[in-house]
Amino acid sequence: MSSSYTGERLQDYGVDVIRLLDATNGVETLIAPSIGNRAYSMKVHGADILYMPAPNISELKGLSGIPFLAPWANRIPGGGFRANGSWYAFNESLGVLRMHPEHVAIHGMLTASDLWQVTDLSADAKSAWVTSRLEFWRYPSLMANWPFAHEYEMTYRLAAGELETRITVKNLSSDPMPVVIGFHPYFTIPGVPRNECLGHIPARTAVMVDERLCATGEFGPNTLPDPTPLGTHALDDGFTDLVRERSGEAVFWVEGGGRRVEVEFGPKWQVGVVYAPPGQEFICFEPMAAITNGVNLGAEGKYSALQMLAPGGVWSESFRVRGLNFRV
């Protein structure tokens, strides 16, 4: 008997990509290993719930789909970071950093990296998956800006109509490594203007930021209405103290036109950043291991929840995405 699940290599406008298919549930996902190992399409009964403004994958610029932010997510001001009692200055001359004004390094160095290597692509009766590895420690320009020898393994798994993205980090260095990674997924409900949608942000606490959108180490209550009307609220905000289900997950969602996209954060994603800027048709529910600039705030004693990975240690977590009520 043939399986509902397929995992295969294809080309999309000349770019080598991976296609995962769940035929029974009508879900197809496309991943570009050479562009940051980014999932850039997730069609649910033909409706693509991942936002990608480029006309095709070969013309992709900037962030869209599901970018991976590492070795840090969001913003680090001040030209470097402190860890284990030492100061590490960024080297902007190497061309691997994305810098905002005032020397704010943003989104790490891997959002469009071509250094991922596919190690496993398969399917069985329960799921289809692809696993890729990036050996960060091999590349001097990366190590110069984050001098912890480590590597990543990422698995996209399509099962029962859901896409799970799991990231595993192994610390190969002799010092503990701050875990401040994250993802920046862009979601949309095709055919429904965002200003007609509602968002659910399951968080009790808001992260206070300065004029550069860098966290200050202060926190306040989440005062947004629940659900939040996206027609009257533009968002670029971080949240913590997430409201968890019994199994430990926190479920964010956007809903419009009777359809819903849910994003389920695993327990080690301590922070959710929600990005819904004015004039755009997407919303980002971003699973984060730490608040913005958590590495420096942790070193300054202003952020006690910073996760540290011991030498030889392994950190792993996932998030799941599903589209509901998309069947025609």
C-alpha atoms as one frame of an Amber mdcrd trajectory, in Angstrom:
protein
   0.000   0.000   0.000   1.400   3.406  -0.942   2.113   5.922   1.810   0.480
   9.304   2.159   3.921  10.814   2.754   6.629  11.766   0.280  10.043  13.381
   0.660  11.955  14.241  -2.508  14.533  16.521  -4.109  13.354  18.929  -6.803
  14.401  22.128  -8.528  12.333  25.295  -8.225  13.409  28.014 -10.692  16.886
  26.486 -10.754  17.230  26.233  -6.965  17.696  22.788  -5.404  14.855  22.293
  -2.928  13.239  19.629  -0.775   9.541  18.817  -1.071   7.655  17.185   1.790
   4.115  16.031   1.025   1.272  14.817   3.218  -1.248  13.822   0.553  -3.961
  12.666   2.950  -4.117  16.006   4.760  -3.392  18.137   1.690  -0.196  19.764
   3.016   2.964  20.431   1.005   6.152  22.105   2.261   9.134  23.348   0.241
  12.570  23.934   1.801  15.675  25.541   0.282  18.783  24.132   2.051  21.079
  26.563   0.202  19.112  29.616   1.440  19.469  29.267   5.181  17.764  25.860
   5.110  14.593  27.907   4.923  11.083  26.534   4.546   9.555  29.025   2.112
   6.204  27.475   1.248   3.594  25.558   3.231   0.449  24.962   1.240  -2.620
  23.716   3.081  -5.179  22.510   0.545  -3.492  24.797  -1.986  -3.384  27.932
   0.212   0.154  29.017   1.093   0.262  30.100   4.746   3.942  31.146   4.635
   4.487  34.692   3.409   7.049  35.106   0.631   6.818  38.324  -1.406   9.350
  37.303  -4.075   7.835  36.083  -7.353   9.848  32.856  -7.021  12.563  31.334
  -4.844  15.397  32.349  -7.197  14.576  36.030  -6.549  14.238  35.745  -2.791
  15.732  38.671  -0.855  15.445  39.473   2.818  13.383  37.521   5.320  10.268
  35.483   4.591   9.054  31.921   5.087  10.737  30.415   8.171  14.219  31.937
   8.626  16.535  30.550  11.315  18.162  33.203  13.524  21.496  32.046  14.942
  23.756  32.079  16.802  21.628  34.906  18.190  18.107  36.070  17.413  16.969
  39.642  17.038  19.255  42.436  18.237  22.581  42.782  20.062  23.681  46.417
  20.539  27.066  47.711  21.605  29.316  46.010  19.067  29.634  42.653  20.782
  28.607  40.531  23.743  29.780  39.313  27.116  29.796  35.667  28.184  31.603
  33.713  30.890  33.257  36.899  32.108  34.814  37.801  28.729  33.953  40.438
  26.148  33.738  39.384  22.482  33.727  42.205  19.927  31.995  41.761  16.573
  34.144  42.023  13.444  32.015  43.899  10.920  34.735  43.769   8.240  34.136
  40.062   7.539  30.795  40.697   5.825  28.790  38.086   7.729  26.925  40.456
  10.060  23.729  42.315   9.304  24.019  45.657  11.093  21.346  48.194  11.939
  22.285  51.791  12.786  24.258  52.351  16.001  26.129  49.049  15.572  23.131
  46.874  16.402  23.766  43.359  15.074  20.489  41.730  14.039  19.309  38.176
  13.332  22.659  36.402  13.613  24.629  35.225  10.583  22.753  32.273   9.098
  19.420  33.517   7.703  20.520  32.862   4.090  23.525  30.608   4.690  24.507
  28.079   2.007  26.487  25.977   4.507  23.726  23.486   5.350  24.226  19.876
   4.256  21.279  17.488   3.907  21.993  14.308   5.887  18.655  12.489   5.725
  15.580  12.688   3.506  12.893  10.073   3.857   9.257   9.196   4.460   7.342
   6.365   6.063   3.721   5.604   6.879   3.598   8.319   9.558   5.599  11.298
   8.247   8.021  12.791   5.741  11.171  14.543   6.920  14.467  16.118   5.993
  17.420  16.620   8.334  20.309  18.993   7.639  23.473  19.910   9.521  25.562
  23.075   9.741  29.027  22.700  11.311  29.525  26.244  12.553  32.981  25.488
  13.958  34.429  24.929  10.476  34.112  28.572   9.340  36.557  31.221  10.640
  34.412  34.232   9.679  31.525  32.842  11.734  33.724  31.836  14.664  35.297
  35.318  14.712  31.903  36.757  15.650  30.642  33.960  17.912  33.725  32.089
  19.187  31.980  28.971  20.477  32.638  25.788  18.529  29.216  24.281  17.949
  26.947  22.752  15.313  23.276  22.692  14.387  20.988  19.930  13.204  17.579
  20.920  11.857  14.733  18.567  10.992  11.547  19.534   9.189   8.912  16.852
   9.709   5.466  16.824   8.084   2.980  14.597   9.910  -0.798  14.608  10.403
  -1.134  17.933   8.595   1.425  19.714  10.806   4.940  20.939  10.070   7.356
  20.484  12.953  10.655  22.377  12.857  13.196  20.991  15.336  16.586  22.532
  15.982  19.334  20.787  17.939  22.488  22.572  19.109  25.632  20.784  20.263
  28.281  22.754  22.144  31.732  21.486  21.119  33.667  24.231  22.901  35.323
  24.154  26.325  33.118  26.948  27.746  29.369  27.125  28.384  27.562  28.708
  25.426  24.595  31.086  25.714  21.526  29.758  23.871  19.867  32.808  22.308
  18.664  31.410  18.975  15.217  31.654  17.419  13.086  31.524  14.298  11.258
  34.326  12.477   8.287  32.665  10.696   6.052  34.809   8.461   2.394  33.779
   8.273  -0.541  34.896   6.195  -4.103  33.779   5.493  -4.437  33.970   1.705
  -7.393  35.999   0.517  -8.039  37.585   3.916  -6.618  41.093   4.589  -4.612
  41.166   7.796  -6.668  44.080   9.108  -9.659  41.707   9.157  -7.791  39.146
  11.262  -7.457  38.483  14.982  -4.336  37.329  16.804  -3.932  35.336  20.006
  -0.785  35.985  22.066  -0.664  33.568  25.033   1.615  35.609  27.298   1.276
  37.298  30.659   4.337  39.532  30.431   5.632  42.074  27.917   9.344  42.776
  27.388  10.268  46.444  27.756  12.602  47.845  25.048  14.528  51.026  24.293
  14.349  53.192  21.173  16.445  50.601  19.276  13.940  47.847  20.172  16.566
  46.246  22.423  15.344  44.815  25.717  16.224  46.778  28.843  15.810  43.973
  31.369  12.511  45.418  32.561   9.114  43.771  32.151   5.456  44.761  32.362
   2.033  43.170  31.983   0.746  42.158  28.587  -2.077  44.668  28.134  -3.208
  43.612  24.646  -6.825  42.500  24.266  -7.292  38.793  23.657  -7.844  38.181
  20.840  -6.047  41.210  19.409  -7.670  42.937  16.390  -4.840  43.283  13.884
  -6.609  46.098  12.066  -6.038  48.403  15.038  -2.768  47.034  16.449   0.643
  47.167  14.751   3.089  44.971  16.656   6.838  44.594  17.079   6.864  43.312
  20.636   8.412  40.603  22.781   6.527  38.549  25.351   7.495  36.063  28.024
   5.823  34.149  30.848   3.952  32.287  28.123   0.649  30.589  28.920   1.257
  26.869  28.496  -0.957  23.939  27.697  -0.776  20.894  29.970   1.920  19.376
  27.744   4.070  22.516  28.083   3.396  24.114  24.699   2.207  27.678  24.104
  -0.144  28.130  21.126  -0.211  31.400  19.175  -2.729  31.880  16.371  -3.987
  34.223  13.695  -7.567  33.876  12.429  -9.578  35.411   9.617 -12.280  34.429
   7.152 -13.049  31.342   9.207  -9.503  30.041   8.771  -6.794  29.796  11.400
  -3.019  29.307  11.488  -1.697  27.964  14.784   1.934  28.019  15.931   2.784
  25.794  18.880   5.986  26.657  20.783   7.785  23.910  22.687   8.704  24.494
  26.372  12.290  25.725  25.819  11.080  28.621  23.670  10.765  31.027  26.578
   9.928  34.109  24.532   7.572  34.959  21.692   8.204  38.007  19.527   5.171
  39.137  17.521   5.832  41.247  14.432   2.917  42.719  12.482   4.114  46.051
  11.053   1.730  48.592   9.508   1.018  48.270   5.797   1.975  44.593   5.548
  -0.134  41.459   5.094   1.828  39.083   7.350   2.225  38.373  11.028   5.276
  36.741  12.601   5.047  34.524  15.678   8.729  34.098  16.537   9.867  31.346
  18.944  12.898  32.590  20.882  15.153  30.968  23.456  15.780  34.345  25.151
  14.690  37.963  25.109  16.349  40.388  22.697  19.956  41.017  23.827  19.472
  38.312  26.442  23.135  37.332  26.262  24.316  40.738  27.524  21.454  41.256
  29.940  22.191  37.850  31.440  25.840  38.778  31.919  24.738  42.036  33.575
  22.482  40.187  36.022  19.332  41.678  34.470  17.974  38.483  32.920  18.005
  35.354  35.062  16.312  33.073  32.507  19.279  32.944  30.090  19.867  29.340
  29.022  23.500  28.171  29.025  24.662  25.021  27.251  27.470  23.170  29.023
  30.564  21.953  27.136  29.567  18.811  25.268  25.906  19.527  25.981  22.972
  19.287  23.584  19.958  21.622  23.447  16.921  20.719  21.367  13.466  22.187
  20.836  10.775  22.443  18.171   7.685  24.344  17.131   4.720  23.159  15.073
   2.609  24.945  12.462  -0.842  23.912  11.300  -3.593  25.431   9.186  -7.195
  24.837  10.240 -10.398  25.038   8.179  -8.570  25.431   4.843 -10.309  22.522
   3.142 -12.454  23.760   0.253
